[in-house]
Amino acid sequence: MAAIGLGQAAPEKKSYTFHGKVEVVDQSDNSLQVNNEKIDGWMEAMSMVYKVDDPAIVKKVKPGDQIVATVYGGDYVMLHKVQVMPSKPAGDSKSKK
């Protein structure tokens, strides 16, 4: 019976796209405090501390950076596949003549 159970894949958790602004970087804890946008069907907008799946990301991000990541239903403490979003140029090209 145990061998049969091992061959079955665990049900996949629903994934969500996470957007937020980094407020605090804690390299010693591999965590980020992020003010995140509302994620429909999962979480309201709030500021919270999250662990990251890749410790190298805490060396790349800084307070004020906008990030995008993947989060999974039921896991309120871990950010996966964190990416820093490119900052927008100071002058918006649409406002230039």
C-alpha positions as semicolon CSV with decimal commas, in nm:
position;residue;x (nm);y (nm);z (nm)
1;M;0,000;0,000;0,000
2;A;0,278;0,246;0,086
3;A;0,439;0,198;-0,255
4;I;0,113;0,287;-0,426
5;G;0,085;0,608;-0,222
6;L;0,439;0,713;-0,310
7;G;0,364;0,693;-0,682
8;Q;0,080;0,943;-0,659
9;A;0,150;1,312;-0,705
10;A;0,042;1,548;-0,431
11;P;-0,241;1,777;-0,537
12;E;-0,106;2,106;-0,670
13;K;-0,176;2,420;-0,472
14;K;-0,329;2,713;-0,657
15;S;-0,071;2,977;-0,747
16;Y;-0,121;3,354;-0,746
17;T;0,083;3,643;-0,881
18;F;0,205;3,868;-0,600
19;H;0,293;4,237;-0,652
20;G;0,437;4,461;-0,383
21;K;0,683;4,722;-0,269
22;V;0,976;4,614;-0,050
23;E;0,988;4,802;0,280
24;V;1,260;4,613;0,472
25;V;1,526;4,360;0,366
26;D;1,655;4,120;0,635
27;Q;1,954;3,929;0,494
28;S;2,015;3,743;0,821
29;D;1,663;3,594;0,806
30;N;1,628;3,566;0,424
31;S;1,310;3,769;0,446
32;L;1,146;4,078;0,305
33;Q;0,884;4,302;0,454
34;V;0,655;4,386;0,164
35;N;0,355;4,612;0,126
36;N;0,160;4,396;-0,118
37;E;-0,136;4,468;-0,342
38;K;-0,464;4,282;-0,294
39;I;-0,464;3,934;-0,444
40;D;-0,822;3,856;-0,543
41;G;-0,944;3,532;-0,390
42;W;-0,649;3,500;-0,155
43;M;-0,525;3,801;0,044
44;E;-0,609;4,165;0,113
45;A;-0,351;4,440;0,061
46;M;-0,119;4,457;0,363
47;S;0,236;4,491;0,485
48;M;0,387;4,163;0,602
49;V;0,720;3,979;0,641
50;Y;0,778;3,693;0,397
51;K;1,058;3,440;0,364
52;V;1,201;3,397;0,013
53;D;1,269;3,068;-0,164
54;D;1,601;3,196;-0,305
55;P;1,833;3,354;-0,044
56;A;2,027;3,532;-0,323
57;I;1,731;3,764;-0,381
58;V;1,782;3,941;-0,046
59;K;2,121;4,057;-0,175
60;K;1,961;4,206;-0,488
61;V;1,656;4,389;-0,356
62;K;1,646;4,709;-0,154
63;P;1,372;4,906;0,019
64;G;1,155;5,083;-0,236
65;D;1,193;4,815;-0,505
66;Q;0,875;4,689;-0,672
67;I;0,866;4,310;-0,691
68;V;0,657;4,039;-0,847
69;A;0,654;3,685;-0,709
70;T;0,451;3,367;-0,699
71;V;0,258;3,265;-0,388
72;Y;0,061;2,947;-0,327
73;G;-0,276;2,898;-0,162
74;G;-0,241;2,808;0,206
75;D;0,121;2,933;0,226
76;Y;0,117;3,282;0,378
77;V;0,488;3,304;0,462
78;M;0,692;3,226;0,149
79;L;0,754;3,415;-0,173
80;H;0,865;3,208;-0,473
81;K;1,039;3,321;-0,794
82;V;1,085;3,680;-0,672
83;Q;1,177;3,928;-0,946
84;V;1,259;4,296;-0,912
85;M;1,055;4,503;-1,155
86;P;1,246;4,755;-1,365
87;S;1,199;5,108;-1,236
88;K;1,011;5,349;-1,458
89;P;1,211;5,631;-1,615
90;A;1,177;5,969;-1,442
91;G;1,007;6,116;-1,750
92;D;0,713;5,931;-1,897
93;S;0,746;5,910;-2,277
94;K;0,374;5,987;-2,320
95;S;0,412;6,322;-2,147
96;K;0,698;6,435;-2,376
97;K;0,618;6,626;-2,694
